[in-house]
Amino acid sequence: MRATVLVLGCFSLGFFTTACGGVSDVTGAPAAADDAGDGTGGDLDGGTRVAKDAGDKSDASVTSKDGGPGTPVLDPLAIGETWTYDVTIQGSFPGCSAGQFDSSVSQNETLGGRDAYLVSSFCPSLGSYWYSADGDTVSVYSGSDWVVGLDSPVQEGHSWVSDDGRTFQWYSSGSLTLPAGTFSDCWEARETGSATEEYSIYLCRGVGPVHWHYRYSGDGYDAVLHAKNF
């Protein structure tokens, strides 16, 4: 998912809590270097390390309680998953670089009472962020608490307000064809009501974020899924 604000980009996959490039304040807390460096996990803010094969995972094999029986979650999270994105920059956007970059899940811990996954951003300068999924609802750790990034139910017209006061809404995207392939049951989480900012994340069930789109007064980025390893 990965990570920007979401998961898996330039915003922390509290998807909608922060923009990179100085547009707004970062509220997702990157892991400290001694927690993120070796990929083995560690205690963080009272979190408890769990084995990589322990507990329920939010990966593509887990079904969504929001999408109905047998429906995979919209944003799977599991140790070792990697999304590779083709990133393009429009105008000036210092937080990201053009090129091909990975977003990967490196750690799994219990953090703030939730099953949490550390996901690196495809904007390398932004580091990594902790995400937790409950069905199709995805939250990001702000450093002291969990805030909702993607809300459920995932259905046409459902809207929610982010922790920084922006409104987002779900739109059905049907099937999407990208360099990584063609995926079905895709949805756009789109910011609404802003005259200067465009922000959308396109996600497909069992895959996660396949396209990130951001513009602020003409500057911004697009990140399109090139490949995934699961």
Helices and strands as residue ranges (DSSP letters): H 33-36, E 48-49, E 82-90, E 99-111, E 114-120, G 124-126, E 128-134, E 137-141, E 146-150, E 159-161, E 167-178, E 181-192, E 197-204, E 208-216, E 219-228
